[in-house]
Amino acid sequence: MPQDEIVSRTDTRWQTGLFQNPFPASNVPILLNSNVDLARDFLDLSFSLESGRALPMFTRFEGPISVRLSEPAAESLPADLNRLIDRLSRGADLEIFLTKSKTANITIQSVSRAQLRKALPNAACFVVPNVSSLSEFKLRRNSKATSWSHQTKRLKVAIFLPSDATPQEVRDCLHEEFAQALGPLNDLYRLPNSVFNDDNVHTVLTSFDMLILKITYAPSLKSGMSRTQVQARLPAILKKINPRGTTIRPSYFKTTPRDWINLIQTSFSPDISLNRCSKAARQSVSIAQTNGWQDHRLGLSFFSLALTTQSQDIKLARSYFEAAMEIFQRNPESRLHRAYVASHLASYALMDNHPQNALDMVVPNIVIARAHENATLLATLLLLKAKALENLGRRDEARSVRLDSLRWAGYGFGSEQAWKMKQRNISELSARLLDGG
């Protein structure tokens, strides 16, 4: 199986109950989408792989979809899978159900991260057609059966998830790989509000993603159709499932060039030297500016440049975070991007002994992190809020907020040690100021 045929997510216990998903039933914000944009995005997602290789025909499951969870599975996975299937049933109108049968259409197998890396070095999780286990994939990986470009319809798919990651990391992989098992196999960096984007900002299926899956299983489409045939049917499909989209002005985001994609992926890679990451981030900013982008991709380039600069020049890194925030604030669909940047800018405000500024920055973004079910980000923002309150002399409130962060920390960080380390790092922010940074 060629490397560019594999669809994957790039790799970037003190109380049992804390490892369960703490969010209520999914209530992800609904954003409106232009039908012109949706048609273009759906075609580009459905007729290409992440590598850019074109797919000759449209494929999906035909008929009811059965799902099996192999044992053993991560502790939090069964409940998260039930939530996801319920949401897909209601939100995307899919006839999908759990089964224990080994002939299930979709099999989910949990394996160690070491096993995942051995099978596919740069993937945190991945999805493969026509196998039901990792051992079967290893035997058939070089055959046409496991090549997405040779599929004419979907009959059997396996999803491989990490068994030893944090509960949120497992859920994030589940959402992205399940979406690609069902529908489009491509990722597009131009999409600001989607898990079909390799920036990994969105970690649960968005309202856009549910629309894409709803289109995928529209009755007038079927496996084997060409791009031209699907394109001809989209206006009627979109008018029916997204009637408000006919009056919304299209964004017309430019296609993302491959050189920018390679650079931004390099800049976030954990296996590449900091100097190379920083150089790649700087070049990605240059390409984005040359292309005249004013959308989230330019913001992502500045965000990456800030991350790769902060260990060397704090003031310069801060200016890059501020540039990213300014861009994200101009784009309504970049709310979650803003929350990530806010966590960094609030840290700088605490270091500068401006706790009220930190508090003002964190509070609105706590709401955003909760709405998007990002426990790691939410717990971090709550710890920053607690520190800001403490520095303002509001110690009782700080203690309450810090305790509240525990509710999300188990699911997001996965261990008491990781949560305490994050808390310690935030508690030391003011001390760094006293020590001269």
N, C-alpha and C positions, 0 to 999 in steps of 0.2 A: 504493500500500500504506500504510494508516494507520500512524502512528508506534508505536501500542501493539500492532501485529501483529508487530513485529520482535522476534525472540528473540536476545538478545545478552549478552555479558559486559561489565559496566561498566568503563570505563577508570580505573581507579585507576592480541682474539684473540692469545694468546701461545703457546698450544700447542693444536693442533687437537683432540687427544684430550680436552681439558678441556671441550669443548662437547658431548660425548656424555653421555647419561644415566648418572650414576655409580652409581645404585642397582641392587642385584641384582633378580632377578625379583620382581614386586610381591608384597608380604606385608603389606598394610595390615591393621591390627588389626580383628578381628571383634567387634562389639558386638551384644548381644542386643536384639531389638526385640519389643514387644508387638504381637500381631496386631490388636488393637483400634486402636492407634495407626497401624499400617501401612495398614489399610483406609481410615481417614480421610485419612491423608497421600496415599495413592495417588489417591484420588478428587479431592482438592483440587489435586494436581499435574496430573492428567490432564484435568481439565475446566475449566481456567481458564488465561488468559495471565498474564504477569507484571503487566500493567496492571490485572488484576482482571476483565477481560472474560471472560464465560463462553463455553466452547466447546460447541457443540451435540451433538457426538458424539465417541466414542473413535476415535483413528486410530493406525495403526502400519504398518510394512511387512508385507506378507503374502508368505511364502516366503523363500528365501535372499536375503541382502543383499550386494550387491557394492559395493566401495569403490574409488575411483580417486583417486590423488594426482597433481594437476597439477604439471607442471614449469614453471619452477624452484620448488624448495621450500627452506625453511630447512634448513640443514645437519643439524640434529639431528632433524628431523621424521620422516624415513622409519623410523628405528629406534624412535622413540616410538610411531609409528602401528602398527608391527608388534607391539610389546608390548601396546598397548591391544586390538588385534583378538584376539590370543591370549588375553588375560584375559577378554574378553567371550565368546569361544568356550567357554572352560572354566568361567568363573564364572557366566555368565548363560544358558548353554546355547543360544547363538545360532548359527545357521548363517550365518556371515559370512566374507567372503574378499576379498582384494585382486584387482584387475583393471586392465588398461590400456584397457579398452573405454570409449569416450565415452558409452555408454549406461548407465553404472554408476548404481546407486541413490543412492549418496552420492559426491559429488565434493568434494574438499578443495582449495581454491585459496589460495595464499599471495600476499598483496599488501602494499604498504607501509602503514605506519600512516597516512600522509597520505591515501592512497586510501581507507582504511577510514573515517577521520574525514570525508572528503568525502561518502562514501555514507551514513554514519550517525554524526553528530558525537560522540555520547557513548559509542560502543561500541569496545571493544578488539578484538572479534571477534563474529561473528553467524552465524545459520543461517536459510536461506530455502527454501521449497518451490518445486519446479517450475522451477528454473534450474540451470545448470551452470557459470556464470561471473559475475564481477562486471559485465561489460558487458551480459550478458543480464538481470541483475537490474535494472540502471538502465533498461533498455527496458521491463521488465514490472512495475516496482515498484508501480504504481498499479492493477494488475489484480487480479481475484479469484484468479487462478492463484497469486499470491504472498502471498495472505492466508491465514493459518493457520486463521481461523475459517470459511473456505469449503472446507476440505479434507474429503473423505470417507474417504480412505485415503492412505497415503504411497507415492509411486512414485519420485520424484526429489527430492533435497535437495542444496543446496550449503552448505558450511561455508567461511567466509572467515576466515583467520587472518593475523596480522601476519608479514611476512617479515623485518622488521628489529627485532624484539624479542629479549630474551634467550631462550636455549633453554628455561628454565623457564617463562617467560611464554607461549611458543608451546605448550608441553605443557599448561599449565594451561587455556589456551583450547581446545585440542584435546579434552581430557577433558570439559569442561563443554558445549561445543557439540555434540560427538559424542553425548553422553548425551541432549541435547534433540533432536537429529536422529532418534534412535532412539525416544525415549519422551516423557515429560512435557515440556511447554513452559513450565511455571510454575516460580517460585522461591518458597520459603516461609521466612521468617526464623525461624519457630518450630522449624525442623529443626536440631538441634545438630551433626549428624554427616553432612553431605551437601554435594555440589556444587550441589544444587538449592536454593541459598541465596545471595542476593546479597551476603552479607557477605564472600565470597571467602576465608574462613578455610581451608576444605578445597580443595585444588587438584588432587587426583586422586580418582577414583571410590572411594567408601567401601564398606564392607560393606552399609550401608543402600542405597546407590545400586544396587548389584548386585542386591539383592532387588527393588527397584522395577522394574528392567529385566527381571528374571526374571518378575515378575507381568505386565508389559506383554506379554510374548510367551508367556504361558500358552496352551495349546491351546484352552481353553474360551472365550477371548476372541477377538474379531475386530473389524475396523474397521467403523464404522457403528453400533456399540452405543450406547445411551443411558446416562446416568449410573445410572439405576435398574437397567438390565440388567446393567451391570458390577458394581454393588454387590451384586446378588443372587448373583453367582458368586464373589465374593471369599472368603467363609468357607471354601469347599472348596479354593480355590487356596492360601490361606494355610496351611491345615492341612497341606497336602501339602508345600509348599516351605519352611515355617518352623514345624515342629511344636512346637518349644520355645516359640514365641511365644504359644501358647494359655494358658500358665501364668504369663506375665510381666505384672506389674501395669502398666496403661497410665499414661502421663504426663499425658495430658489437657491439654497446653499450650493456653492460650487463643489464639484467632485474633488475629493481629497487625493492629491498626488501621492504616488507610491514612495517617493523619496521622503516626504514629510512623515508618512506612516513609519517607515524604517527608523527615522531619527527619533520620533517620539517613543517608539518601543525601546530603542536603545537607551534613551534617557531615563526610563523607568526600570531598566533591567537590574536585578540585584546581583547579577553575576559579572558585571562589567565595572571597570575602575571608575572612580568618581570623576576623574578628569575627562574620560571619554563620555561619561553620562552628561557632564556639564557642557562639553563641546557640542554634543548632539542636541541638547536642549536649546542652546544658543542658535544653532543652525535652524532648528524647527521654528523658532521665533522669527528668524529672518525670512524663511519661506512663507510663513503665514502672513507677514507684513507685505511681502512682495506680491502675494496673491490678493491683497486688499481685504483679507478676512477681518470681520469685526464680530465674529460669533465665538462660541465656546471653544473652538479649536485654538484660536489665538490665546484665549485665557488659559487653556491647558498647557500651551507652550510656555507661557510665563510662569505658571504654577510649577511645572517641571524644572524650569531654570532656577526658581527660588529654592526648591528642595535641594538641588545639587550645589547651590551656592552658600547655603546658610552655615555650613561647618567652616567655611573659609572667610566669609564676609557677611556678618549679620545685618549691617545697615543696607548693603546692596541687596541681600536676599529679601529684606523687608520691602524694599522698593518694588521688587518683582512680584511679591505677594499682593501689594497694593495695586499694581498694574493689572494683575489677574482679577482682583476683586472688582475693579472699575469696569472691566469687560463683562464679567458675569452679571453685574448689577444692571447692565444695559439690556440683558437678554432674559425675558420672563421665564424661559424654559431652563434657565441655569440656576435655579434655586438651590438645588443640592450641591452644585459646584461651589456656590457662595458659602455654604455651611462648612465645607472642608477648609476653605481659605480662612474663614472667620476663626477657626480653632487655632490657626497659626498666628493671625494678627492679634487675637486676644492674649496669646502667650507673650507677644512682644509688649503689649500694653501693661501686662503684669510686671514684666522685667523693667519697664520704665516707671514703675510705681504709679500707674494710672488705673487703679482698680475699677473706677466707675466706667471708664472707657471700655475696659474688658467686659464688664457686666452688660453694658449696652450692646456690645457686639455679639455676645453669646446668647442672650435671652431669646431673640427672635429666631435664631438658628436652631435652638433646641426643639422648637415646634416643627421645623423642617425635617430635622433628623428623625424625629419620632414619626412623622407622617410617612417618611420613606422607609421606615422599619430598619434603620441602620443603628444597631445597638452599640457597636464599637464607637462610632462618631458621637452618639447620644451620651454615652457614659463619659467620654472625654470632655464634651461640652459641659456636662453637669459638674465634673471635677473642677473645670476652669471657673464655672460660676461659683462653686463653693469657695475656691481660693479668693476670688474677687470679693465675695461677701465677708470673708474672714479679714481681708486687708482693710475693709471698710469698717471693721469693728462689729459686724453683725454675726457674731459667732454662733448663736443658736440657729439662725437660718442656715449658716454654712454647714453646721453639723447635720441638719435635716436633709439638705441637698446632697451632701456626701453619702449619706445613708441611702438616699433614693437612687444614687448611681449604681449601687450594688445590684439593684433589680435588673439592670441592663448589662452590667459588667460580666456576669457569669456567662451569658449567652454570647456576648461580643468578644471578650478576651479569653474565655475558656479556662482560666485558672485564677486563684486568689493571688498567686505570685505576680502574674501579669498585671492585674488590677492594682496591686500595691506598688509595683514599679511605676506605673503611669501616675498614680497619686503622688509618689515621691518626686517624680520629675517635675510635676506641676507645683508641688510645695516648695521646690528649690528655686523657682523662677525669680522670686524677689531676692533670694540670697545671691544669685548670680549678679544682680544689679549692684549689691553691696560689695561684691568681690571684684567689680569692674568688668562684668560680663564674661 
